[in-house]
Each structure stands twice: as C-alpha cells, then as structure tokens.
Amino acid sequence: MDSFEKMYSVKEVSAITGWSIDTVRRMIYRGHLKAVVLPQSGRRKRIYRSTRIAENALRQFLKANQN
C-alpha cells in the first residue's frame, strides 16, 4: 500500500458500490474487505470506529468479486 494512496470512508465505499453502510461494515468485519481502523482522538468516545478502506484494496475486492 502506497503511503499516499487514496483512502475511502465506509460511507464513500457505500456510495461507490451501491451497498448499505451496514453491508460495507459487515464485509470488513468478516474479513472480505481489508480496512484500517483509525485511532480515537480527543475526549469524545464514539460508539463506532473511524474506518478507512484503501483504494487498491477496494479495487482488488471488486475485481475478485465480479459477477
């Protein structure tokens, strides 16, 4: 992975693929889609984690799972 590679949020991947946000998160959780979880910062405690998907990982996943 290139250090300056484009990283997509779960919401952006949802818009690109047409899947729901929950489906994208499920694919990440099950290990089908590789993602990076960003560390929490500040005092705010979130219920969810900030997750980013590398452009290359998304392309590989979509290419491997074409119909």
N, CA, C and O of each residue as an XYZ file, in Angstrom:
268
protein
N       0.845     -1.177      0.000
C       0.000      0.000      0.000
C       0.886      1.234      0.000
O       1.770      1.374      0.845
N       0.649      2.114     -0.938
C       1.380      3.363     -1.030
C       0.970      4.275      0.113
O      -0.208      4.331      0.468
N       1.934      4.998      0.700
C       1.624      5.841      1.857
C       0.718      7.018      1.495
O       0.086      7.599      2.378
N       0.644      7.378      0.215
C      -0.211      8.486     -0.208
C      -1.408      8.008     -1.012
O      -2.002      8.766     -1.779
N      -1.749      6.759     -0.830
C      -2.872      6.180     -1.558
C      -4.196      6.767     -1.052
O      -4.334      7.093      0.127
N      -5.151      6.893     -1.955
C      -6.480      7.387     -1.601
C      -7.144      6.417     -0.634
O      -7.148      5.206     -0.854
N      -7.702      6.965      0.436
C      -8.416      6.164      1.427
C      -9.874      6.598      1.433
O     -10.172      7.793      1.447
N     -10.781      5.625      1.422
C     -12.210      5.906      1.405
C     -12.827      5.592      2.763
O     -12.415      4.652      3.443
N     -13.802      6.378      3.140
C     -14.576      6.081      4.341
C     -15.602      5.012      3.997
O     -15.824      4.706      2.826
N     -16.225      4.448      5.021
C     -17.268      3.444      4.803
C     -18.421      4.062      4.004
O     -18.991      3.409      3.130
N     -18.755      5.295      4.299
C     -19.837      5.986      3.592
C     -19.505      6.168      2.109
O     -20.373      6.003      1.252
N     -18.252      6.506      1.808
C     -17.835      6.671      0.413
C     -17.864      5.342     -0.344
O     -18.298      5.288     -1.495
N     -17.403      4.272      0.304
C     -17.440      2.946     -0.329
C     -18.885      2.531     -0.568
O     -19.200      1.920     -1.590
N     -19.759      2.862      0.372
C     -21.182      2.571      0.219
C     -21.746      3.264     -1.019
O     -22.508      2.662     -1.776
N     -21.376      4.520     -1.225
C     -21.859      5.271     -2.385
C     -21.288      4.709     -3.691
O     -21.991      4.656     -4.700
N     -20.028      4.294     -3.679
C     -19.377      3.759     -4.877
C     -19.995      2.421     -5.290
O     -20.267      2.191     -6.468
N     -20.209      1.550     -4.315
C     -20.673      0.200     -4.611
C     -22.194      0.071     -4.682
O     -22.712     -0.860     -5.298
N     -22.906      1.000     -4.053
C     -24.358      0.910     -4.016
C     -24.855      0.030     -2.878
O     -26.048     -0.263     -2.800
N     -23.961     -0.390     -2.002
C     -24.333     -1.193     -0.843
C     -24.656     -0.280      0.325
O     -24.268      0.888      0.335
N     -25.362     -0.810      1.303
C     -25.640     -0.026      2.508
C     -24.363      0.072      3.352
O     -23.438     -0.724      3.190
N     -24.329      1.048      4.241
C     -23.190      1.221      5.141
C     -23.019     -0.029      6.007
O     -21.898     -0.468      6.262
N     -24.138     -0.595      6.454
C     -24.075     -1.809      7.279
C     -23.448     -2.975      6.517
O     -22.692     -3.757      7.094
N     -23.753     -3.094      5.238
C     -23.179     -4.165      4.426
C     -21.671     -3.990      4.295
O     -20.924     -4.962      4.404
N     -21.217     -2.762      4.063
C     -19.777     -2.495      3.955
C     -19.087     -2.843      5.274
O     -18.046     -3.499      5.274
N     -19.656     -2.412      6.383
C     -19.074     -2.729      7.701
C     -19.056     -4.246      7.931
O     -18.093     -4.771      8.490
N     -20.091     -4.943      7.513
C     -20.153     -6.398      7.662
C     -19.059     -7.071      6.840
O     -18.437     -8.027      7.303
N     -18.820     -6.583      5.626
C     -17.765     -7.139      4.774
C     -16.389     -6.944      5.409
O     -15.524     -7.815      5.312
N     -16.197     -5.807      6.051
C     -14.937     -5.539      6.750
C     -14.812     -6.468      7.954
O     -13.771     -7.093      8.155
N     -15.870     -6.557      8.753
C     -15.865     -7.375      9.963
C     -15.584     -8.845      9.652
O     -14.863     -9.513     10.394
N     -16.144     -9.339      8.576
C     -15.964    -10.745      8.194
C     -14.639    -11.003      7.482
O     -14.303    -12.152      7.197
N     -13.883     -9.940      7.192
C     -12.565    -10.099      6.586
C     -12.566    -10.153      5.078
O     -11.530    -10.445      4.480
N     -13.694     -9.882      4.439
C     -13.757     -9.902      2.977
C     -13.135     -8.648      2.366
O     -12.622     -8.688      1.248
N     -13.180     -7.550      3.091
C     -12.676     -6.265      2.613
C     -11.685     -5.743      3.641
O     -12.021     -5.592      4.816
N     -10.458     -5.466      3.196
C      -9.419     -5.001      4.112
C      -9.618     -3.517      4.424
O      -9.898     -2.708      3.540
N      -9.467     -3.189      5.699
C      -9.653     -1.808      6.130
C      -8.691     -1.474      7.260
O      -8.127     -2.359      7.904
N      -8.519     -0.180      7.484
C      -7.685      0.330      8.564
C      -8.586      1.065      9.541
O      -9.395      1.900      9.137
N      -8.450      0.757     10.826
C      -9.232      1.444     11.849
C      -8.364      2.551     12.422
O      -7.269      2.296     12.922
N      -8.857      3.779     12.347
C      -8.111      4.925     12.845
C      -8.224      5.003     14.364
O      -9.265      4.665     14.926
N      -7.166      5.443     15.027
C      -7.226      5.563     16.484
C      -8.175      6.682     16.906
O      -8.345      7.673     16.195
N      -8.790      6.506     18.076
C      -9.676      7.541     18.599
C      -8.834      8.707     19.084
O      -7.719      8.516     19.568
N      -9.359      9.897     18.956
C      -8.628     11.066     19.406
C      -9.536     11.953     20.240
O     -10.753     11.972     20.054
N      -8.939     12.672     21.143
C      -9.700     13.622     21.946
C     -10.519     12.966     23.041
O     -10.322     11.799     23.381
N     -11.431     13.736     23.577
C     -12.246     13.276     24.690
C     -13.499     12.546     24.248
O     -14.103     11.808     25.027
N     -13.887     12.747     23.016
C     -15.134     12.170     22.527
C     -14.999     10.661     22.351
O     -14.106     10.188     21.648
N     -15.872      9.927     22.980
C     -15.875      8.470     22.844
C     -16.994      8.083     21.891
O     -18.170      8.315     22.172
N     -16.625      7.500     20.777
C     -17.601      7.108     19.770
C     -18.038      5.667     19.991
O     -17.287      4.845     20.516
N     -19.238      5.388     19.588
C     -19.725      4.014     19.620
C     -19.086      3.250     18.457
O     -18.766      2.069     18.586
N     -18.905      3.929     17.327
C     -18.318      3.300     16.153
C     -16.852      3.711     16.033
O     -16.395      4.628     16.715
N     -16.131      3.028     15.167
C     -14.733      3.350     14.920
C     -14.606      3.980     13.539
O     -15.323      3.602     12.613
N     -13.703      4.934     13.400
C     -13.438      5.521     12.090
C     -12.624      4.514     11.288
O     -11.529      4.116     11.685
N     -13.175      4.117     10.164
C     -12.567      3.076      9.339
C     -12.303      3.625      7.952
O     -13.121      4.364      7.405
N     -11.175      3.269      7.388
C     -10.828      3.692      6.039
C     -10.432      2.479      5.214
O      -9.795      1.552      5.712
N     -10.819      2.500      3.946
C     -10.518      1.423      3.011
C      -9.624      1.995      1.925
O      -9.961      3.003      1.304
N      -8.489      1.358      1.697
C      -7.558      1.816      0.668
C      -8.161      1.582     -0.713
O      -8.868      0.601     -0.940
N      -7.869      2.498     -1.626
C      -8.399      2.393     -2.987
C      -7.979      1.077     -3.640
O      -8.783      0.432     -4.314
N      -6.729      0.681     -3.442
C      -6.233     -0.563     -4.019
C      -6.976     -1.771     -3.454
O      -7.309     -2.692     -4.201
N      -7.241     -1.781     -2.152
C      -7.971     -2.890     -1.526
C      -9.394     -2.975     -2.070
O      -9.910     -4.070     -2.295
N     -10.025     -1.828     -2.280
C     -11.377     -1.806     -2.834
C     -11.385     -2.326     -4.267
O     -12.254     -3.114     -4.639
N     -10.423     -1.890     -5.068
C     -10.335     -2.357     -6.458
C     -10.111     -3.867     -6.523
O     -10.748     -4.555     -7.321
N      -9.204     -4.388     -5.681
C      -8.948     -5.824     -5.658
C     -10.194     -6.593     -5.261
O     -10.508     -7.619     -5.865
N     -10.905     -6.113     -4.256
C     -12.120     -6.783     -3.798
C     -13.166     -6.800     -4.905
O     -13.766     -7.842     -5.170
N     -13.392     -5.658     -5.555
C     -14.400     -5.586     -6.610
C     -14.016     -6.458     -7.813
O     -14.876     -7.096     -8.421
N     -12.732     -6.482     -8.147
C     -12.275     -7.298     -9.274
C     -12.445     -8.784     -8.966
O     -12.858     -9.552     -9.834
N     -12.130     -9.194     -7.739
C     -12.237    -10.594     -7.360
C     -13.685    -11.054     -7.233
O     -13.962    -12.250     -7.332
N     -14.607    -10.127     -7.015
C     -15.996    -10.496     -6.787
C     -16.938     -9.999     -7.879
O     -18.109     -9.721     -7.619
N     -16.427     -9.889     -9.093
C     -17.282     -9.507    -10.221
C     -18.226    -10.652    -10.543
O     -17.905    -11.820    -10.325
N     -19.382    -10.305    -11.059
C     -20.338    -11.349    -11.473
C     -20.156    -11.675    -12.924
O     -20.865    -12.528    -13.459
